[in-house]
Amino acid sequence: MRKIHQNFRQFITEDYDVPSEMEKELEGPLPEPQDDRERNLKMALRVIEAEGYDYKIVKNQIRVLDDQRLETMEKLRQMLEPLGFVHNPIGGGSSIGRLELRDRKFGSVYVLVKLKKRTAASAGMDFEAKLANEITNRYEDIGITATTAGFGHGSDLTIHKDGKPAMSIELKTAMSADFGQFRAQYNIESESWEPRRTKGYVKNEAIFGSLFDDYLRQWLNDNARFPSLRDPRLNISKNKVAGLKASMKTGELKRELQSQWFNGKTDVKMPFDFERIASYYADKGDSFIQIDGTGLYALKPEAQSIVPVPMFADLGLKCDLRFRFKPSAGENSNTSFTVAVKIKGRYKKSPISLTNASDLDMIVKSLNA
């Protein structure tokens, strides 16, 4: 026993050579636990920053900001998968999924791609404000000013003479082929299709609701039926089918329903008269509509006595109400039942535009006549 005790005392007091690679690991302070938990986050950020992407960090989420979402997600997938990230196509509530690295020791990280560009509403607000400021700055000294409604109710642009409204104008940054769109849903209780009452729909209910009732509701009730309302790929909430859920087989269900509902096509289109669009704007109370890049048009015949421009209703355009499945990203992503108002034909350009300085001078002169 004494021999063992002596050997032990010699062991704990003896100096041993430590290999250089071990010495390096022992140098410096021990890492803080927080440093360990953020190791994966910092690793992902180095990759993202090397590509020059803008991003935001929310806890352990990296939100990459880029308008080409699908292409960016694919590029990030290729760069991050070798580092242990996995693409989850239905993760995080994102329509294109997210990249995930689940790691309790060094920290779980989730990478999403979000849109960077400003919204159409913001662009419209800029257009309104720019015109209003231009008119007020140029003509305020002779009693002509302009105001906008902003995000509130009322005309997009109102030109005042001596403080009183003289012209009310609807402003459009563009009149694209997609005039506007909204979503539909199937009401299980009433066994009928109906528009979803989103903010965008409610704002334009006067035109969207009447078009849906007149041209699409009955067709959907007659033709758009689900083989089984128990299909887990259906997005059912509050007894209403609002679309298809993201899953590995969502694309299969979409193609099956397209074949049944649309007779082999990918959508259904219901034609209607452009007069419905023109009347909608006239009924809102405005006298003119200005389309950036196309010009100024009269919504009511009496408006032509103020400014001699073409009638908006006489443009001769053709319209369709189009119903289709609209994936939020890839074929297996969340998919909505989308109704779009499509406008076809070539616009006859107006000879007068509020964005032209000499035309503004002529309009102001007529208001002061």
RALIN-V173570 format. One record per residue. N is the residue number from 1. RES is the residue in one letter. D_CENTER is the distance of its C-alpha to the mean C-alpha in Angstrom with 1 decimal. Layout:
N:RES:D_CENTER ; N:RES:D_CENTER
//
This chain:
1:M:80.9 ; 2:R:82.0 ; 3:K:81.1 ; 4:I:77.5 ; 5:H:77.2 ; 6:Q:78.4 ; 7:N:76.0 ; 8:F:73.0 ; 9:R:74.0 ; 10:Q:74.3 ; 11:F:70.8 ; 12:I:69.0 ; 13:T:70.9 ; 14:E:70.8 ; 15:D:68.5 ; 16:Y:66.5 ; 17:D:64.8 ; 18:V:61.0 ; 19:P:59.2 ; 20:S:57.3 ; 21:E:54.0 ; 22:M:54.5 ; 23:E:55.5 ; 24:K:52.2 ; 25:E:50.2 ; 26:L:52.4 ; 27:E:52.1 ; 28:G:50.0 ; 29:P:48.6 ; 30:L:47.0 ; 31:P:43.1 ; 32:E:41.5 ; 33:P:39.8 ; 34:Q:36.5 ; 35:D:36.7 ; 36:D:37.0 ; 37:R:34.0 ; 38:E:31.8 ; 39:R:33.2 ; 40:N:30.4 ; 41:L:27.7 ; 42:K:29.6 ; 43:M:30.1 ; 44:A:26.4 ; 45:L:25.8 ; 46:R:28.5 ; 47:V:26.8 ; 48:I:23.4 ; 49:E:25.1 ; 50:A:27.3 ; 51:E:24.4 ; 52:G:23.3 ; 53:Y:19.8 ; 54:D:18.5 ; 55:Y:18.1 ; 56:K:18.5 ; 57:I:20.9 ; 58:V:20.7 ; 59:K:24.0 ; 60:N:24.3 ; 61:Q:20.6 ; 62:I:19.7 ; 63:R:16.0 ; 64:V:15.9 ; 65:L:13.5 ; 66:D:12.8 ; 67:D:10.4 ; 68:Q:12.5 ; 69:R:11.7 ; 70:L:14.0 ; 71:E:16.7 ; 72:T:16.7 ; 73:M:17.0 ; 74:E:19.8 ; 75:K:21.5 ; 76:L:21.5 ; 77:R:22.8 ; 78:Q:25.6 ; 79:M:26.6 ; 80:L:26.3 ; 81:E:27.8 ; 82:P:31.3 ; 83:L:31.0 ; 84:G:30.6 ; 85:F:26.9 ; 86:V:25.7 ; 87:H:22.3 ; 88:N:21.4 ; 89:P:18.8 ; 90:I:18.3 ; 91:G:18.8 ; 92:G:17.2 ; 93:G:14.6 ; 94:S:12.3 ; 95:S:11.1 ; 96:I:13.2 ; 97:G:15.9 ; 98:R:17.7 ; 99:L:21.0 ; 100:E:23.8 ; 101:L:27.3 ; 102:R:29.2 ; 103:D:32.3 ; 104:R:34.3 ; 105:K:36.7 ; 106:F:34.5 ; 107:G:31.2 ; 108:S:28.3 ; 109:V:25.2 ; 110:Y:21.6 ; 111:V:19.3 ; 112:L:15.5 ; 113:V:13.1 ; 114:K:10.0 ; 115:L:7.9 ; 116:K:10.5 ; 117:K:9.6 ; 118:R:9.5 ; 119:T:7.3 ; 120:A:8.8 ; 121:A:10.6 ; 122:S:12.2 ; 123:A:13.3 ; 124:G:14.8 ; 125:M:16.6 ; 126:D:18.0 ; 127:F:19.3 ; 128:E:20.9 ; 129:A:22.5 ; 130:K:23.8 ; 131:L:25.5 ; 132:A:26.9 ; 133:N:28.4 ; 134:E:29.8 ; 135:I:31.6 ; 136:T:32.9 ; 137:N:34.1 ; 138:R:35.9 ; 139:Y:37.5 ; 140:E:37.9 ; 141:D:41.6 ; 142:I:42.3 ; 143:G:40.5 ; 144:I:37.1 ; 145:T:34.0 ; 146:A:30.3 ; 147:T:27.8 ; 148:T:24.1 ; 149:A:22.6 ; 150:G:19.7 ; 151:F:17.5 ; 152:G:20.6 ; 153:H:22.4 ; 154:G:24.4 ; 155:S:24.3 ; 156:D:21.9 ; 157:L:25.0 ; 158:T:28.6 ; 159:I:31.6 ; 160:H:34.6 ; 161:K:38.3 ; 162:D:40.6 ; 163:G:38.0 ; 164:K:37.6 ; 165:P:34.6 ; 166:A:35.5 ; 167:M:32.3 ; 168:S:29.0 ; 169:I:26.1 ; 170:E:22.6 ; 171:L:20.6 ; 172:K:18.0 ; 173:T:16.7 ; 174:A:16.9 ; 175:M:17.7 ; 176:S:16.0 ; 177:A:17.0 ; 178:D:14.0 ; 179:F:15.2 ; 180:G:12.8 ; 181:Q:11.9 ; 182:F:12.4 ; 183:R:13.5 ; 184:A:17.1 ; 185:Q:19.3 ; 186:Y:23.0 ; 187:N:25.3 ; 188:I:28.0 ; 189:E:30.4 ; 190:S:30.5 ; 191:E:29.9 ; 192:S:27.6 ; 193:W:24.1 ; 194:E:22.1 ; 195:P:18.7 ; 196:R:16.7 ; 197:R:17.0 ; 198:T:13.6 ; 199:K:13.3 ; 200:G:11.7 ; 201:Y:14.6 ; 202:V:17.2 ; 203:K:16.6 ; 204:N:17.3 ; 205:E:19.6 ; 206:A:22.5 ; 207:I:21.3 ; 208:F:19.0 ; 209:G:21.7 ; 210:S:24.6 ; 211:L:23.2 ; 212:F:22.4 ; 213:D:25.9 ; 214:D:27.7 ; 215:Y:26.3 ; 216:L:24.5 ; 217:R:25.6 ; 218:Q:29.1 ; 219:W:28.2 ; 220:L:25.9 ; 221:N:28.6 ; 222:D:31.1 ; 223:N:29.3 ; 224:A:26.5 ; 225:R:28.4 ; 226:F:27.9 ; 227:P:30.8 ; 228:S:30.7 ; 229:L:28.7 ; 230:R:29.9 ; 231:D:27.8 ; 232:P:26.1 ; 233:R:23.1 ; 234:L:22.2 ; 235:N:19.8 ; 236:I:22.2 ; 237:S:22.0 ; 238:K:24.4 ; 239:N:26.1 ; 240:K:23.0 ; 241:V:21.4 ; 242:A:17.7 ; 243:G:17.0 ; 244:L:18.2 ; 245:K:18.3 ; 246:A:17.8 ; 247:S:21.3 ; 248:M:23.6 ; 249:K:24.4 ; 250:T:21.2 ; 251:G:21.4 ; 252:E:25.0 ; 253:L:24.3 ; 254:K:21.6 ; 255:R:24.2 ; 256:E:26.9 ; 257:L:25.3 ; 258:Q:24.3 ; 259:S:28.0 ; 260:Q:29.2 ; 261:W:27.0 ; 262:F:26.5 ; 263:N:30.0 ; 264:G:28.8 ; 265:K:25.9 ; 266:T:22.2 ; 267:D:21.4 ; 268:V:23.3 ; 269:K:23.3 ; 270:M:25.1 ; 271:P:26.3 ; 272:F:26.8 ; 273:D:28.2 ; 274:F:26.3 ; 275:E:28.5 ; 276:R:26.2 ; 277:I:23.4 ; 278:A:26.0 ; 279:S:27.6 ; 280:Y:24.5 ; 281:Y:24.2 ; 282:A:27.9 ; 283:D:28.1 ; 284:K:25.8 ; 285:G:28.7 ; 286:D:27.8 ; 287:S:30.3 ; 288:F:28.3 ; 289:I:24.9 ; 290:Q:24.2 ; 291:I:21.8 ; 292:D:21.4 ; 293:G:23.3 ; 294:T:25.0 ; 295:G:26.9 ; 296:L:28.1 ; 297:Y:28.9 ; 298:A:30.9 ; 299:L:29.6 ; 300:K:33.1 ; 301:P:36.5 ; 302:E:38.0 ; 303:A:35.3 ; 304:Q:36.9 ; 305:S:40.0 ; 306:I:38.1 ; 307:V:36.4 ; 308:P:37.4 ; 309:V:34.1 ; 310:P:33.2 ; 311:M:32.1 ; 312:F:28.5 ; 313:A:29.6 ; 314:D:32.0 ; 315:L:29.5 ; 316:G:30.2 ; 317:L:26.8 ; 318:K:26.2 ; 319:C:23.4 ; 320:D:22.3 ; 321:L:20.5 ; 322:R:19.0 ; 323:F:18.6 ; 324:R:17.4 ; 325:F:16.3 ; 326:K:12.7 ; 327:P:12.6 ; 328:S:9.6 ; 329:A:11.6 ; 330:G:15.4 ; 331:E:17.7 ; 332:N:18.5 ; 333:S:15.1 ; 334:N:13.9 ; 335:T:14.0 ; 336:S:13.3 ; 337:F:15.6 ; 338:T:13.6 ; 339:V:15.4 ; 340:A:14.7 ; 341:V:17.0 ; 342:K:18.2 ; 343:I:20.5 ; 344:K:23.1 ; 345:G:25.8 ; 346:R:26.7 ; 347:Y:26.4 ; 348:K:29.8 ; 349:K:29.3 ; 350:S:30.7 ; 351:P:33.7 ; 352:I:32.4 ; 353:S:29.4 ; 354:L:28.7 ; 355:T:27.6 ; 356:N:31.2 ; 357:A:33.8 ; 358:S:36.7 ; 359:D:34.9 ; 360:L:34.1 ; 361:D:37.8 ; 362:M:38.8 ; 363:I:36.6 ; 364:V:37.9 ; 365:K:41.4 ; 366:S:41.1 ; 367:L:39.9 ; 368:N:42.9 ; 369:A:45.4
//
